[in-house]
């Protein structure tokens, strides 16, 4: 080792080191460019966050932020060091995940994200399975739309997702669970109600009601319409959830597509609805678990997926093999 290198190393060891709390505070401000939003995002009071960033600037000896009365901007040094801060926090998160994984399997916290068009219909099965088979697992459920879930997975906020696939997202591994058919839900007086063997082409002329933008089920319904030869699907009425959607159908505003797992929950409460079934092959969706590629607890998640496949067999789905 050269004398110069040794002296530089000794000098750096004598300096104060930034804390993780300071780095988290700065990374949050760098992401949101707003002290209140950054503080809310990491569960810290605004004065504490501001103090942590100021302390980090003092430790590093550089100005990270340009503060004005209206907004917060990163300084040139702040832009460079924000990338480093995020990398450090990512590595600390990976270290904590690895440490958790070496403990007994299926213990500790598992943060599961679920899309709204799956949660009400599959969560009873998931929760019963976890309660009976993995009693020491602290399952925390977050219901969000697909884009938010994927952001949560890649950022480390969530550990595992239950959603419709394919995702086609690098760095995310899908563990397929089942395929399920879509069914047509109509008002009582509709000519396709209670029919079987409905051709997909019938969708070309129907007034199809859809969920709001952001729901993957909306995109799937539009894809099915395109496959049936419908160039477009004019949308005049939408709903935030499937329960509202079927109420609109019952009121005579149109028809809609429901995944088969949602049919019992959403239609048995309303006597003004009928169900039609498509001819084979019916339009379908695939539901899977999704995890970060190379996740430290990947073996646990694969075991959970296999257990779920068995638990889901009583539902109106076609359970898939692990390598489907």
N, C-alpha and C positions, 0 to 999 in steps of 0.2 A: 504494500500500500504506500502511495506517495505521501510525503510529508504534507503537501498542500491539501490532499483529500482528507487526511486524518484530521487536520486542523479544522477544515470545513465541517466535517462530521461532528467534531466535538462542539463547535459553535452552535450547530443546529440542535444538539441534544440539550443545550443550556437554555433554549428559547421555550416560551410557553407554547403549548399545542392547542389547536382548536378543539372544542368539545363536539360531540355528536349533536347535542341540542342546538349549538350555534350553526352547525352545518345544515341541519333540518330547517331551521328558521330561514336561513339565507336561500336554500333551495326552494322553499315554498314561496318566498317573495319573488325570486327569479322566475318562477313559473306563473304566478298570478299577477305580478306587477301591481299589487294592491295589498296594503298591510292588513286590512280587515279580512279580506278574502283568504289571504295566506294564513292568518291566525286561526280562522275557522277551519281551514283544511287540515291543520295538524293539531287541533285541539289545544291551542295555546292562547293566552290572553294577548291582546294587541300590545300593551306596554311591555310584556315579557318578551314578545317576539322582536319588537323594536330594540330592546336592550340586548338581546342575543346577537342580533345582526351588528349592532354597534360594537359589542365586545369582540366579535369576529374580525371586524375591520381593525380594531386595535391590536389583536393578536397577530394578524397578517401584515399590518403596517401599510395597508392600501385602502383606498376608497372603493367600495363595491357598488354603492347606489348613488344616484343623483336624485335628491329629494326636492320636489317642488310642492307648492300648495295644492296642486291639482292631480298630480300623478307621480309615480315612481318609475325611474328608468335605471337600467343597468349601466354602470360606467364601462369603459372598454375593459378594464381589469375585471370587473364583475362578470362580463360576458364570458371571458376566458375561464374564470375560476368557478362559475356556475356549473360548467361541464365537469370539472374535476370533483366538485362537491357531490353532484349526482352520482358519479362513478363510485365515490367512497361509500355513500349511503347504500347503493345497490349491493356492493360487496359485503357491507355489514348485514344487510338483509339476507343475503345468501348464506353468510356464516350462521345466523340465527336459525335459518331454515334447516341447514345441515345439522346443527346441534339438536334441533327438535327431532329430526329424523332418526338419529341414533338412539333415542330413547325408545321405550316400548311402543310398538306400532299401535295405531288407532287410539292414541292418547293426545291430550293437548287440544288446541283450537284448530278447527277446519272451517275456513270461510268459504261457503258455497254460494255461488251466484246462480240465479235461476231467472229465465225469461218469463214474463207475465202470462204467456199462452201455454206454459207448462206448469208453473208453480201450483195453481189450485188443484190440478188433476193428478200430479205425481208426488207432490210433497207428502201426502199422507202415507204413501208407500215408503218413501225415503226415510221419513221420520220414524216410522215403526221399525224399519230395518235397523237403523242406527241405535234406537232405544234397546232393541232386543239383542243385537249381535255385538254392538260396540258401545257398551254403557259408559266407558271412560272417555269417549270422544266428545269434545265440546263443539257441537255443530252450530255454526252461526250462519243464518240464511239472509241473503240480500237479493231482493227482487228488482231487477233493472232490465232495460232494453239491451239488445245484443251489443251495440257499439260501446255502451258504458261498461258492460261486463268484460268485454275484451280489453278495454283500457285498464280496468281493475286487475285483470289477470296479468297483463304484461308489466304493469307497474308494481305488482306484488301486493296490492290491496286485497285481492282475492286469491284463493288457492286452487279452486276447482269450479268449473261451470257445468250447468245442466241446461242444454239449449239445442236448437235445431241446427243441423249441419247439412252440407259442408260449409266450412268457414273459409278455407283457402288462405289461411294466414300463416306466414312463416313463423317458426318458433312455438307453434301451438300444436299439440298432439291430441287427436280425437280418439275417444274410446267409444265406439258405436254401441248403442243399447238396443234400439228397436226401430222398425218402420211402422207407420200407421197410416191408414187411409183417411182421406178427407171425405166428408159427407155433405150433402146439400140440405140446408135448413130453409124451409119455406113457410109462408102463411097457410092457414087452413084451406083456403080456396084455390091454392096454386095447383096447376095441372101436373106438376112434377112431384107433388107431395106423395109420400108412401110408395113411390115407384122404385123398382130395382132395374139394374141394367141401363141406367141413364147414360147415353153417349156423351163424351166430353164436348162434342160439338154443340150440345144444347146450351153451353155457357156463352155462345156467341151472341145470343139474343136476350140474355137475362139482365135484369137490373141488379147488379151485384153490389152489395154493401161491404165496405172494407174497414179495417182498423186504420187509425191515424198513421201518418208517416213515422218511420222509426221502428215500427214493429216488423219483425222478419216475416210474420204470418201474412202481412199485407203484400210483401214482395213475392212470397210463395204463391198467393192467390193470383196475382197478376201474371206470374210465370205460367201458371196453369191455363189461364185464359189465352195467353199467347200460343201455348202448345195446342190449344183447341182451335186455333185459327182466328182468334179475335185480335185485331190489330191494336185496339186500345180498349180501355175500360173507363169510360167517363165516370168520375167520382163526384156525386152531388151531396152525399151524406156519409160521414165517417163516425167512428166511435173510438173511445180511449181503451175499451176493454171488451172482451167477448160477451160479458153479461149484458152490457148496453147494446151490443150489436144484435143479439137475439131478440131483445125487446123491440128494436126497430123493425126487425123482420115480423114479429108478432103484430106490430101495428100496421103492417101492409106496405111498408116503404120499399121492400125488395126482398132478395134472398141473400144468403151468405154461405160460405164454406167454413165448416168446423172440423178440426182434427177429431178423430173418433174418441179419443180419451176425454174430450171435453163435452161430448154429447149428453151423457147422463146428467151431469151436474147442471148444464146450461139449459136443457130443454124440458126436463121433467117438472120444473116449477111453473111451466106456462102451458096451458091447454090450447093455446092458439097457434101452435107450431106443428109442422109435419117434417119428416125426414125422408130424403130420397138418397138412393145408393147408386154409385156409378158402376158401369160395366167394367169388367177386368180388361186391362190393368187399370185400377182406379188411381187417381192422383194421390200421391203420398208425400209424407215428410219423414225425415230421419232425425231421431233424437239421440244425443250422445253426451257423454261427459267430455270435457276438454280441460287439459292441463298444460302448463309450460313444458316444452320439450326439455328433457333432462332434469325434471323436477326431483328434488332430493327424496320426496315421498312418493315417487312415481309407482313403485311396487305396491304401496298401500292403495293408491288410487285405482290401479288395475284390479286389485282384489275386490275393492268396493264395487267397481263396475260389474264384475262377474257376479257378485252377490245381488246386485240390483237386477241383473238380467233374470235371475231366478225369481226374485220377488215380484217382478212385473208381469210374469206369465198369465195371471188371472185377468189382466186388462185386455181390451180389444186391440192388441198390437201383435206384430210378428217380431219376436225376440231374435236378435242377431248373434252370430258367433263373434268371438273376440277379434278375429282377423277379417271381419266383413269389410 
